[in-house]
Amino acid sequence: MAIINAPVSNIIKKHLKKSGLLILDAHLHPLDILLTARHLHKNYNANITMAIVGYAFHMPIMKQVVNWFGRTYKINFLPVYRKEELAPKAWTLKFFCSFYPKRIDLKTRKAANKSFIKTAMELCQKPGEVVVAAPYGSTVPLFGEKVRNGIKQILLNNSLHLTSITRWHFPKMGFKTHFGKVYYFKPSFNREKIEAKIQKEFFNLPLPIWLHLIKSKLFRSKAFLKVSSSKN
């Protein structure tokens, strides 16, 4: 894994003149990843493509929000689908998946996921292109802990990436987007170790206090992102 050391804002602007960039958003709340994309639109002259859960295109209220963000901030949304949606157990996921039309079967979902991966790998090599994705496939606190295989595939395709988080900034009474350092994984990098590396990158972001507390020794819930404070 290689690291590019320089002021992140300057690195983003400089790199986008030569190639694309993959943004891995911490995505703690449903709307914050959209706010990250908004920040990128406002501050960088880039084309933005974002992976988003498929049901966002079918739930009435969510669909309106997504369409508004897409029009206003020039975001190209691509649907992706998770294995958990085939047999949802949590009542929340069952509710969201109930909005899918019957025609969206397993074959359709797999085709959509492959299309996103292919598109993302291509865009990450093109100047002025930014791909935004939640590496865990959803909001961090609510679902699994492992980086999705599709994201790993993109990362191992010589794609530069950096982590991000958008949080409410009380001093300025507005949302603020924070970025980590720019990295890239060599194609030969151990696929199984990507998870630990991404966790450490997230840990270096200004995560909210409640998440640090939940991941302290006082709590052991497996439903939350494992943020390790280890220096190893």
Buried (B, 14 or more C-beta within 10 A) or exposed (E): EEEBEEEBEEBBBEBBEEBBBBBBBBBBBBBBBBBBBBBBBEEBEBBBBBBBBBBBBBBEEBBEBBEEBBEEBEBBBBBBBBEBBEEBEEEEBEEBBEBBEEEBEEEBBEEBBEEBBEBBBEBBBEEBBBBBBBBBBBBBBBBBEBBBEBBBBBBBBBBBBBBBBBBEEEEEEEBBBBBBBBBBBEEEBEBEEBBBBBBBBBBEBEBBEEBEEBBEEEEEEEEBBEBEEEEE
